[in-house]
Amino acid sequence: MEAQIEESVFGPSQGDVPASAEHLQSRNKKTGLLLSRKHILQQLERSADERYSELLRRTLADLDAQIGKWP
């Protein structure tokens, strides 16, 4: 599943062209942020406590801002 997420975010792999360490780190960071976002959304859907839901919404906004910084 992680490979599917990476491909949807970063497109198909480049074949035999080795990726730079910086590119791999960037890709892994963005993938981690996207997985965190998905987890927060799932928690938000299940939350019955309004204060906790507000915390989750702020966390989601922060994740969205961080994701927006990545190419």
Secondary structure as a PSIPRED ss2 file (coil, helix, strand):
# PSIPRED VFORMAT (PSIPRED V4.0)

   1 M C   1.000  0.000  0.000
   2 E H   0.000  1.000  0.000
   3 A H   0.000  1.000  0.000
   4 Q H   0.000  1.000  0.000
   5 I H   0.000  1.000  0.000
   6 E H   0.000  1.000  0.000
   7 E H   0.000  1.000  0.000
   8 S H   0.000  1.000  0.000
   9 V H   0.000  1.000  0.000
  10 F H   0.000  1.000  0.000
  11 G C   1.000  0.000  0.000
  12 P C   1.000  0.000  0.000
  13 S C   1.000  0.000  0.000
  14 Q C   1.000  0.000  0.000
  15 G C   1.000  0.000  0.000
  16 D C   1.000  0.000  0.000
  17 V C   1.000  0.000  0.000
  18 P C   1.000  0.000  0.000
  19 A C   1.000  0.000  0.000
  20 S C   1.000  0.000  0.000
  21 A H   0.000  1.000  0.000
  22 E H   0.000  1.000  0.000
  23 H H   0.000  1.000  0.000
  24 L H   0.000  1.000  0.000
  25 Q H   0.000  1.000  0.000
  26 S H   0.000  1.000  0.000
  27 R H   0.000  1.000  0.000
  28 N H   0.000  1.000  0.000
  29 K H   0.000  1.000  0.000
  30 K H   0.000  1.000  0.000
  31 T H   0.000  1.000  0.000
  32 G H   0.000  1.000  0.000
  33 L H   0.000  1.000  0.000
  34 L H   0.000  1.000  0.000
  35 L H   0.000  1.000  0.000
  36 S H   0.000  1.000  0.000
  37 R H   0.000  1.000  0.000
  38 K H   0.000  1.000  0.000
  39 H H   0.000  1.000  0.000
  40 I H   0.000  1.000  0.000
  41 L H   0.000  1.000  0.000
  42 Q H   0.000  1.000  0.000
  43 Q H   0.000  1.000  0.000
  44 L H   0.000  1.000  0.000
  45 E H   0.000  1.000  0.000
  46 R H   0.000  1.000  0.000
  47 S C   1.000  0.000  0.000
  48 A C   1.000  0.000  0.000
  49 D C   1.000  0.000  0.000
  50 E H   0.000  1.000  0.000
  51 R H   0.000  1.000  0.000
  52 Y H   0.000  1.000  0.000
  53 S H   0.000  1.000  0.000
  54 E H   0.000  1.000  0.000
  55 L H   0.000  1.000  0.000
  56 L H   0.000  1.000  0.000
  57 R H   0.000  1.000  0.000
  58 R H   0.000  1.000  0.000
  59 T H   0.000  1.000  0.000
  60 L H   0.000  1.000  0.000
  61 A H   0.000  1.000  0.000
  62 D H   0.000  1.000  0.000
  63 L H   0.000  1.000  0.000
  64 D H   0.000  1.000  0.000
  65 A H   0.000  1.000  0.000
  66 Q H   0.000  1.000  0.000
  67 I H   0.000  1.000  0.000
  68 G H   0.000  1.000  0.000
  69 K C   1.000  0.000  0.000
  70 W C   1.000  0.000  0.000
  71 P C   1.000  0.000  0.000
